[in-house]
Amino acid sequence: MSITAVDTLDNDDTSSTVGAMQLFLESCYNAELKDLLDDENTSSLAVDLGKVIEFNVELAQTILDRATFCLPLFNVALVSALRKLTGTTTSSVDGARVRVEHLPNHPALQRTKMPGSEDVGHLLTISGTVIRTGMVKMMETQKRYACLKCRGTFVVRAQLEQYNYIPKPARCLAPGEDYCNSNAFAPVEGLDALEARLCCTDYQEIKIQEQVGRLALGTIPRSIVVILEANLVDVLKSGDSALVTGTLVRRWRGESACDRPDIALALYATSVNAGTSGGSLVSITNDFKLGFRSFWQTHASAPMRGRDIIVASMCPQVYGLYYIKLAVLLILIGGVARADSSGLRVRGEAHLLLVGDPGTAKSQFLKYAAKLIPRSVLTTGIGSTSAGLTVTAVRDGAEWQLEAGALVLADRGICCIDEFGSIRDAEKGTVLEAMEQQSISVAKAGIVCKLNARCSVLAAMNPKSKYDLESSLAINTALSSPLLSRFDLILVMLDSPNEKWDNRVSSFIIDGQNMDDEEHLVWQFDELQAYIAYVKTSIHPVSTPDSERVLTKYYQIQRQRDSANASRTTIRLLESLIRLSQAHARLMFRDKVLVQDAVIAVVLMETTMLSASILGFANDALH
């Protein structure tokens, strides 16, 4: 499949294609070619297909339609161009490769769904999530044989379609005027150092899956194996969001004459790019950006009224519950992560736990939050294991591979866990590291590594029994203090009798519409989704002395109180207040954290403290 040295070119079409490719490289990538010669650690050249289209449309069309034929020739053209620059026929550049990337933004080329058999041989870019990574192995790409009759030598290349199997030749293939047709030959031993290096390469197989956020409800995400070679290996890890450009190929294993082979599709990668942010999956147009600025200019005199319109747009099928809607919005937006020169990182992702009686719309908030964030995973605690939440080791043939769980797949997004209290006690400890350190350490089946789990956790659960306001959260939820302290907010939703509230909720359900006068002002789903993604990536608020004074004073008062909620009054309480105030500043479209943001963070935290409340707030967040 791949050519690592200049082969003999007998076909005129092949020669003209290589010539056009070499002319393109010398015209558009002359500086990059010189840098490639100077850098001993780099053996590949990234080529933008858009530049190929501008230079030669016919050549670009040939590459797209006949990728299996053209991509190896691109390597030949690169080697020829490098040799021309050096002015010698040295073999030190024979391992150079071209990495084609940045395909045109067309649905036929940029895929979010897995391709089918009709796409075999075409060049595609597939976006997905890495769910499994194999071990990096050494693969033999070719083997040199010597004919015992004519003493000529020839090379037999590995068959990518047959899982890199190198078939034994049936007759002599040594170059010459006439083949001797001998079937007596032996492998050549004692190759020189350069040829020995070219006949082997690093090899890795990974599996990518369709992004769950882009699938219709009830659709099972499909996956495909991606073949990585040379400097592409070990670039992606389980849970990464990836853009893979490559050629779709068929693979089968050699079977006997009477058996039907099992044919599978695979993507032979020519370039890979790891995604950096879940917000990039949302299309944020200039119209959206202008609309957001215009919205806040309109509400400049009353910014809290503008904020309330955004909060009312959150989960509109649920009546009221504006405190909880505001809390969920702040969790989705998150704070600003900090890292110092020593590598210590303070997470910006916030976590929320909803504790409430049955029928208080906890699951509705989780489902809506999972829809708002493109990189999201929605699961339940019933039947979940530590391997399903973190990472599991899967045996594939003779080797072990790591397969990502819910928290790893939600990296740079949100993980929604319903029925959080149903997780077995032995499994709850597995999420401690992921929630605070934002990573998961793995030591399974001889594999020791660390995977990223930089996600917010939005969990919901029922109380252990009837909620007792006189008891602490740890007793009512049956969760350990280390786990409770990792949640930035814990909102209790008690379904206590309230005649006025019950009448309004029942009228809302029966009428099937919102009774507020501001219904026509509520944002649409796409607008709210784009706004969350925009403020997360574009606004990085900085604290002010006044806001810091409010948060510090509140934290000190809570520390001095002799309350039953000792698990909440740790240093993590202050970090949570900082994150919530930063998230509220982002929600308000500000780059500074004002006293107003700090006060809102304190108010939300007061609903968490319940019996330890300083300001004497209501006992639950429902009414």
N, C-alpha and C positions, 0 to 999 in steps of 0.2 A: 504493500500500500504506500509506503513512504520510500523515497529514494534518497540515499545519503551520499551518493557519489555521482559524478557525471557518467551517464551511460552512453553507449553508442546510439546515435540518433540516425536512423535510416529513413524514416518517413518524412516526406516534405512538409506535411501538416504539422508534425511534431516540431520540426526544426523552425518553422515560421512562428509557431506559438511561443517557443522558448526565446526566439529572437525578439518578439514583441514584448515579452515579459522583461527581458534583460534591458531593453531600451527604456521601459517604464521605470525600472529600478534606478538606472543611471541618471534619468532625467529628474525624477521626483524624490529620490532617497539617496542622493550622492553623499550628503553629510552623514546620514545614518550609517551608510556602508563604511565610511572611514572610521566612525566611532566603533562599529562592530569589529573592525580589524584591530583597533587599539585595546579593546576590552577583552581580556582573556576569559572572563567569567561569563560572558554572554555569547550564545551560539544561535540566537534567533532574532529575526527582524519582524516587527509588527507592521503590517501593511493595512492601510485604510482602504476598504473597497470603494469608498466614495471617490478617492483620488484616482483609482483605476477607471471608474466611470467617466470622470472628467477628462482623463488622458486618452482612453480608447474604449468606446462603448461596446464595440464588438468583442474585444478581449474580456471585458467584465461579464458580458452575457455568456461567453463560452465558459468562464470560470464557474458561474452560477449553475449552468445547465449540465456541465461535464466536470464536476468537481473531482470525481475519482480519478479522472485522466489528467486534469490541469494542475491540481495542487502538488503532486510530485514533480511536475515540470517546473513549477515555480521555484522549488528547491534547486533544481538544476540551473535555472537562470540566475539565482542568487549566487551559487558557487562560481558560475562563469563570470559574473560581474565582480566578485571579490578577487578572482584570479587576475582579471584584467586590471584592477586597481594596483595589485601587488606587482604585476608585470612578470610573474613566474607561474609555473604550473605546479606549485606546491600543493600537497595534499592536506595541509593543516586546516583548510577551510571546508573540507568535504562534508563535515557534519552540520553545516549551517542549514537552518530551516526558516521558512517564511510562515508567519502567523497572520492569517487573514482575519480581520475583525471589522466591526462597525458596518454591518450590512445595512442596506436601505430599509427605512421604516415602512415596510409593506407587510400585510398579513401573511402573504405567502412565504416570506423570508423570516420575519420575526414571529416566533410561535410561543404561545402560552399553553397550548395543549400539545400532547405528545403526537409526533407524526405517525403516518401509516406507511404501508408498503409502497404506495404510489410515489412516495418521496425518496425512495432509495436512489442514491447517487447524486442527490441535490445538496447544495450548500445551504445550511439553515442555522439560525440562532434560536436557541431554546432557553427560556427562563424558567427556573424551578428552584426547588429547595433540596439540598443534599441530605439524603436520609441514610446513606450508608457509604462508608469509605473502606476500601480494601487495603491490604498491605502493599507497600512498594516493593516490587520484585525486579529482578534482572531478566530481561527477555532477549533471546537470541533472534536477531532479525534476518540473518542470512548465514549460509554455510557454503564454504568453498570446497569443491571436489576436484580431484585430479584424475584424468583418464589414464588407465593403465596401458592403453594401446597407442594413442597418439601423443601422450604426455602433456596434453593441453589441460588448462584449468578453467573452470567456470563456476559461477555463483548461482545458488538456488535460494530464493527469498522465501521468507515465512508467509504463509497464506493467512491474512487477517480474517478472511471469511471462515476459516476452519480453526479459529482460536489459536492463531499463530503457529500452526503446525507446519513444519518444514518437510515436504514430501521427498521421498527418495526418487531421484530422476530415473526415468525408464531407459534413456540412452544418453550418449555423450552430447553435451551442448557447448563444447569448447568452440570459440570463434575460429573461423577459418574459411577457406574457399568451399570445402566440402566437409560435412559431418562424417565422422568415421562410424557412427551408429553403433559404437561399442556399448555394451552394458556392464563393462568391468571398470569400476572406478572406486576410489577411496577418499575419505575426507582428508583435507590438507591439514597437517599438524604444524605447529610452530609458526603461526602467522606473525608478521611484524606488529609492532606496538600500535601503529595507526589503524591498520586493518582490524586488529583485535578489538580496538575501541569502537570502530564503526559497526562491527557485527553484533554488538550488544547495546542495549539501551535500557533506561529505567522505564518501568511499566506499572501502571496502576489502573484499577477499575473502580469507579464509583457509581452510585445510583442516584439519580435526581427524580423528584416527584413534582407533579403539577402543584402550583400554589393553591392551597385550599380556599383562600379568600376569593379566588376568581372563578370558582366552580359553582354551579347551581346546587340548590339544596338536594341532598340525597345522591349526588354524583360521587362515585368512588374515584379518588385521584389515581391516575395512572403514573407509571414510572418507566424509566428507560436506563439502560447501562451506558455509561460514558467511558470511553477508552482514552486514557491519558498517557503520553509518552514524553521522554526527555525532560525538559525543564518545566513541563506542566504538572508533573506529579507533585503531590503533597502541597498543592496550592489551596485546595478546598478542604474544609472539615465538615463533619456532620452538623447540620443545622444552618449552614451558610446559605444565603440566597445567591444564586449563581446565574450568570449569562454565559452559555456555552455555544460557541460557533464551531461547526464541524460538518462532516459528511455522514449521511445516514447509510449504513451498510447492513447486509444480512450476514448472519453467522450460523453455522451448523457444525456439528461434530461428525466425524467420519463414521459411517455405519456400514453394516454388511450389505450385500447386494439386495437382499430381500426386505430390508427394513426401511421405513420412511424416516428421513432425518427430521429432527426437531429444529425448525428454523426460528431464530429470534432476531429482533432488530437491535442495533446498537448505534451509538453516535461516536464516530472517530473524530476526536476534538482537534481543532487547529488553533484555538485560543479560548481562554477562560477568563472570566472577570467575576470576582466576588462582590456581591452587593454590599453596600455600606449602610443603608438606612431603609427601614420599612416605609418611610414617607415617600421615597422616590417611586413607589408603586402607584401612587395617586397622581392623576393628571391635574396639575395646578396651572390653569391657563392665565393669561394676562387679564382676561375679563374678570376672573375670580379675584385677582390681586387688586384690581382697580375697584371692584365692588366692595372688598373688605375695607379699603381705605375710605371710600365714600361713606360706608356704613358708620364708621367711627367718627368721621367728620360731622355727620348728621347728628350723632348722639354725644358730641363733645361737651355740651352743657349738662347732660345727664348720662354719664357713662354707665352707671349701674342699671339704668333702664335698658340700654343696649345689651348689657351682659345678661339681663333677665330674658331677653328675647332669644339669645343663643341657648340659655339653659332650658327654656321652654321647648326648644327644638330637639332636645335630647329625649329620645324614647317617647314620642308624643302619644303613643297608644296607652300610656299609663297616666292617670290623672294625678295632678299635684306632685307631692314628693320632691319639691324643688331642692331641698337640702341634699337629698341623695343624688339627684341628677347633677347638681353642682359638684358633688364629691366625685362622681364617676367621670365627669368631664375633666376635672383636675388630674385624676389618675391617668387618664388617656393622654393628656398633654405632657405631664411630668415636669420635673425640674431640670436644672443644668448640672450635668456630671462634672466633677472636678478631679484633676489628677496632678500630683506634684512631681518634682524632678526625680524622686526616689521610686516612682512607679506606683505609689499608693493611690488608689482610685476610690472616690466617694460616689456612690451611685446616684444618678438623677432619676431613675425609674422609681415610681411610688407604688405601693401595694395597698389594696383595700379589701376588707373582710366585711361582708354583710351577714349579720346574725339576726334572724327574724322568724316569726311564726309562719306556718304554711299560709299561702295565699297572699303574701305581701309583695309580689312582683319581683322577687329576687332573680329568678331565672330570666325574666324579661330583660332586665338590665344587662345580664351577662350576654344574652344573645345579641342584643342591640350593639353592645360594645364590640363584640367579635365581628359584627358586620361593618362597623365604622373603621376598624383598623385592618388594613389589607393583610398584614403579617400577624395572624391570630390563630390560636388553637383553642377550641372549646371541648372540654372533656368533663367527665363526672368522677367523683371520688369512689363511687360504688364499683368495686372490682379493679380499681387502679392499683398497680404495683409500683415499687420503686423503679424498676426497669422501664415501665411504661411512662413514668413521669420524667425520668432522667435520660438514661441511655442503657442499651442492652447489647450484649455480645452475642452475635449470631454466627453459627458455624456454616461456612460455605465451602463445601468440599474438604480440602485438607487444611484450610486456614480459618481464622476467626476474623470477623468484621464487626465494626461498631455501627449500630443502628440507633438513630436519634429518637428520643422520646418527646413528650409534649413540651417540656420546658426548653429543650434545645431547639426544637422546630419553631418555637415562638421567639427566637432571638431577634432583638430589635423590634419587637412587637408586644403583644399582650397574650397572656395565658389565662383563660377563664376556666375555673374549676368549680363546678356545681357539686352540691352535696359534699362539701369539704370535710364535714365531720364524719362522713362514712369511711374515710381513708383509715386503714388500720394504723394503730399506734406505732408499729414498727416501721411503717412506710412514711409517716409524717416527718421524721427526721431527715429524710432524703432531700426535702425541699429547703432545708435551712441554709445550706451553702449557696444554692441558686438564688435565694431571695436577698441575701446580703452581699456576698462576694460576686454575684452575677456570673458565676462559672460553676462547672461541675467537674469534679476530679474523678477519674475513672481508673480502676485497677482491677480489671477482669480478664480472665483467660490469657494472662501474660501480657496484656496491653495496659500500659500506664500512660495516661495523657490527661489533658484538661481541655474541656469544651466550653464555649461561650454560652451563657444563658441570660443575656442582657434584656430581660423582659419584665414587664409589670405583671403582677399576679392579682387578678380580680376573683375572689373566692366568695362563695355563698354557702350558708349552712343553717340548720335549725338548732335551737338551743338543745342542750342535753335533755332537759325536761322543761317544765314551765319555768319561764325566766324569773329569777329571784332578784329583785332590785337591791336587796341588802347584801347579796353575795358578790364576789369579784367576777370579772370576766373569765378568768381561768377556771373557776368552778362551774359557771353557767355553760361554757363552751367545751369543757373537758380538753382544752388545748394547753400545752406547756407554756411556761413563761417565755422561754427563748423564741418560740414560734409567734406568740402574740406580740412580742416587742418588735418583730420585723414588719408588722403591718403598720403603715403610716396612719391609716384610719380604720376604726372598727365601729360601724354604725349598727345600732340595735333598732330593730323594727318590730314593735310589739303591737299586736292586733287587739288593742283594748277597746271596749265599747265607747263610742262617741257618736251621739245622735246626729249632730250637725254634719260631721264628717261622713257618716254612713249614708245620709240622705244625698249628699253631693256626689259620692262615688257611685251609688246606685243609679242616680239620674244620668251620670256620664255613661255608664255601661248600657243602660236601656236606650238612651237617645243615640248612642254611638258617635257622639261628636263632642268636642271641647266646648264648654260653656263660657270660656273667657272671651273677652272682646278682642284680644290680641291674636286670635288664631290666624288671621290673614297675614300677620307679621312673621310667623314662624318660618325658619329657614328650611329649605329642602334638604333631603339626605345628602345629595352630592355636594351641596354647598357647605354643609357642616363637616363632611369628611375632608374636603379640600382645606377648610379653615384649620382643622386640627393638624393636618400634615404640614400646612404652611407655617403656623406659629411654632411648631416643634423644631423645624429646620432653619427658620429665619430669625427668630427672636431669642436672644440670650440675655435675660434681665440681670441687672447688677443690684445688689442690696444697697440701701441707703442707711445712714446712721439712725434715723428715726425708726425705721422698720426693724432694724437689729435691736434697738432698745426695747421695743414692744415684745419681741419674741424672747429675748434674754430674760426680761422681767417675769414673763409668764412661766418660763421654764424654771426659774429660781423659786417661784411661789409653789409650783407643783412639787418640787423636790423637798420643800420644807414641810409639806403637809403629811400628816401621818394617816395615809389612806390605805384602803384595801387594794388599790390598783397599783401596787408597787412594780408590777411587771411592765407597766406603761411609762413610768417616770424614770426612764434611763436616758443616757446621752442620745439614744436614738430618737427620743421625743423631740429634742432640739433640731436634729437633722430632718425629721419629718416636717416640723414647722417651716423650716427653710425651704424644703421642696414644695410644700403646698403654697407658700407665699410666692415663690417663683412661678409656679404653674398658674396661679391666679393673675399674676402680672402678664404672663403670656396670653391668657384668655382675654385680658383687657387691652391687648395689643400695645403693651408698653415695654420699653427696654430697661425700666427701673422698677424696683420693688418699693412701693410706697407704704405709708402707714395703713392705708385702706386694705392693701393686700395682706399685711400682717394681721390685721384685725379679723379678716375673713378666715385666715388660717387658724387663729385662736378660737373663733366661733365654731368651726368644724371640729376642732380638737375637743371642745367642751362637750359636744354630743357624744364623743367617744368616752369621756371620763365618767359619765353617768353620776353615780353617788359621790365621786370625787370632784364634781363640777364646782368651780369657783364662782361662776357668775349666776348659778342657780337656774340652769336651762332645763328644758323638758327632759323627761326620763328616757324618751326614745325619739328617733328621727322620723317616725312615721307621721305623727300629727303635728 
